[in-house]
Amino acid sequence: MLLVLFTSAEVFSQETKESTKKKSTQKSRQAAILFNTASRLYRQKNWQDAAATFGDFIKRYPRHEDALESHFARGYCYNRLKQHEKAVADLKIAGAQKGSRWSGDANFYLGRSLEALAEASPQASGRYGEAAEAYGQCAAIRLAALKTVAARQRPAALSANLRAFTS
C-alpha cells in the first residue's frame, strides 16, 4: 500500500513538472510574440501602438530579459509622441541600469525629454539641471565604451606596428 502511494506521488510530481515546463514554454512563446509585435510596430514608426504594446509586455512580463529594452523603447516612443512625462518615467528605468546596452541611449533621450519639459513650462526650469545630468551620464557611458574598444584594439595595433618596424 505504501509503495502504491509513493509511486503515485512520484508520478504526480513528474506530471506536475512536465505541466509546469509546458506552461513556462508557452508563456515564453507568448512573451516573444508580444515583444516581436511591439518591435515590429516600433520599426514601422507606429509610435502610439508600439508604446501600448511595449506597455502590455512590461505589465505581463516585468522580470523578462527584454523588459529593460521594452522600457527604453516605450520611453523613446513617448519621446517621439511628445509625451515627455511618460518618456521620463521609462527612460529613467532604462538609464539607471548601469552596464546595460540601453543605458547610454536612455540617458540621452531622457535628457531630451527633460529639456522639452523645461522649455514647455517656466515652472519646470529645474528640469534643465536634470537634463544636463542625463546628458552627462550619456557622455560618461559612451566615453567608457570607447575606451574599452580602444583598449582592445591597442595591443593588436601595437604588435602590427612592431612587426612593421622590425621587418
N, C-alpha and C positions, 0 to 999 in steps of 0.2 A: 504494500500500500504506500509506504514511504517512497519507494523507488518510482512509483507512478506519479506521485505528487512532484517529486524532484524533476523528473523528466518533463512533466507538463510545464513546470515553471521555467525550465531551460528552453523549451520550445517557444513558450510565450515571450521570453526575454529575447530570443533570436528574432521572432516576428516583429517585436517592438523595435528592435534595432534596424531591421530592414525597412519598416514603415517610416521610421524617423529619417533614415537615409533617403528614401524616396521623396519625403516632404521637403527635405533640405535641397535635394537636386531640383525639385520642381520650383521651390522658392528662388533658388539661384537662377534658374532659367527665366522666371518671371522678372527678376531684377534686371537681368541682362536685356530682356526685351524692352522693358520700360526705359532703361538707361540709353539703349541704342535708339529708341524712338525720340527721346529728348535730344540726343546728339545729332540726329538727322535734322530735326527742326532747327537746331542751332546752326548747323552748316548751311541750311537754306535761308538763314537770317530771319526766320519766323520767330522773332524775339518773344512775343506775347505767349504763344503756345509752348515754346521751348522753356520759358520761365515756369509756366504752370506745370509742365511735365517733369522738369527737374525738381520742382517743389513736391510733387507727388512721390517721386523717387526718394527724396530726403525724408519725407514723412513715413513712408513704408519701410525704408531700409537705412535708418540713421547711422548704423555702425558698419555699413557695407564699405568695402575698399574703395568704391567710387563716390562715396558721399562727399569727400572733400572737393573732388573735381566738380561735383554737382553744385556745391555751394559757390565755387568760383564761377561756373558757367551761368548759374542763375543770377549771381551778382552782376556779371557782365551784361546779361540780357536786360536787367533792370537799369543798368547804366545807359544802355542804348535806348531804352524806353523813357529815359529821363525821370525814372522813379528812384531818385537818388537815396532817399532814406532806406528803402528796401535794399538797394545795392550795397549801402554801407554795412548793413547787418550781415549779409552773406560774405562780403569781401573781407570783413574783419575776421570771420571764422576761417576763411581760406588763407588769409595772410598771416594768421597767428601760428600756424603750424610750421615751425622752423624746419628747414631742410626739405620741405615738400616741393614738388615740382611746380606748384601753383603759387607759392608764397611771394615770389618777386612780382609776377604779373598782378596778383591780387592786390598787393600794396600799391602798385601803380594806378590801377583803376579805382582803388579806394581813395587815393589822393585826388583823382579827377572828380569823383562823386562828391567828396568833401568840399572841394573847390567850387563846384557847381552850387552846392547848398549855401556856401558863404556868399557867392555872388548874387544868389536869388533873394537873400534876406539879410538886411543890415544887422538884425539881432543875432544872426548866426556867424558873425565875423570871426568868432573863436575857432571856427572850422578851418580857417586858413592855417592856423598853427597845427591842427591835426593833419591837414593835407600835407604840410611840409614834413611832418614826422613820417607819414606814409611814404612820401617820395624818398625820404632819406633811407627808410628801410629797404625800399626797392633798389636804390643805388648800392647799398651795402651788400645786399644779396647778389646782385649782378656782378659786382666787383669781386666778391668771393668766388663766384663761379668762374669768372675769367682767370683769376689767379690759379684756380685748380686746373683749368685747361692748360694754362701756360706752364705750370709745374710738370704736367705730364709730357708736354712736348719738348721741354728744355733738354732733358737727357738725350733724346734722340737727335735733336738738332746739334747738340754739342759733340756727340760722337761722330756725326756726319762731318762736321767741320774739322774735327780732329783727324779723321781719315783723309780728308782732302788736304790738310796741311802736311801730314806726314808722308803722303804719297809722292 
